[in-house]
Amino acid sequence: MRLLIPALLALTFVGCSCQRQAETDAPVADAATAPVADDAAARARADAAKRADALSQQRLDAMNEAVNKLHLYLQQLSSGKREAADKHWAYQRMPRGNEEADLRSIKQFTSMRIENDTPKPLDQEAVPESLEIPVELRVDVADGESRRYTGWYRMRRSPVDRSWELTATSLSVKLQ
């Protein structure tokens, strides 16, 4: 009987060590599956960040393209290329009355300085289809006079060729 007690005690410890081993294996298995789930979540976050960056870049590119088109229009207008400038208007519509103040009535420009603020989207699209671009123009004319204009131009993407077109303007002479 005395020999039986140490054998039972030995079996108890062996059993305990197996149970402890089983308990330590379970967290290791969870830890092995956790990195896979974390990797998938990290990849999903990285992909979402890439898509957001790409969309942000498309938005910025669209706004830059519109501003460049507006600057081209104003440069053509100031260099006397009225016919080329007029082609930037949607539906071949020219500004009416005093929409561009007296800018179109100037026969000879000496120089024009164009400053614009950040375009404001007029729609809720992720990449805007229509914009309002605030501008400030400083124009020097042939007789030495200097004029300042403030206002905005509205532009939209053409549904046909996806280029930017002028649709409206509101400029006024800024008193100095």
C-alpha positions, 0 to 999 in steps of 0.5 A: 500500500505504501508503494501504491501511494507514491505511484498515485501521487506520480500519476496525479502530477503527470495528469496535472502537467498534461492538463497544464500543457493543454491549457497553455496550448489553447492560448497559443492557438488563439494567438496563431489565429489572431495575427491572421485576423489582424493582418486582414483588418490591417490590409482592409484599413490600408486598402481603404486608406489607398482608396481615400487617397486616390479619391482625394487625388482625383478631386484635387486633379479635377479642381486643378484642371478647372482652375487651369481652364479658367486661367487659359480663358482669361489669358486668351481674353487678355491677349486679344484671342476673343474667339478662342476665349469664347469657346470656353463657354458652355453652349457658346454662351457669352457673358451677358451685360455686366456679368464680367463688368467691363472686362470684355470691353477692354480693347488692349490689355498691358497685363493681367494678374489672376489670383483665385481662391480654392474652388467651391464644389456646387454639388455633392459628388466625391469628385465635383462636376461643377465648381465656383472659383473665386477670383481677383484680377488686376488688369493694366490697360494701354492708357496706364490705368490699373483696374481690379476685379473681384467675383467668381466664375462657375464651371461644370464638366461637359457631359460630352467630352468631360472638359471644364466649361464656363457657365456663369460669372459675376465680376465687379470692379473693386474700388481702390 
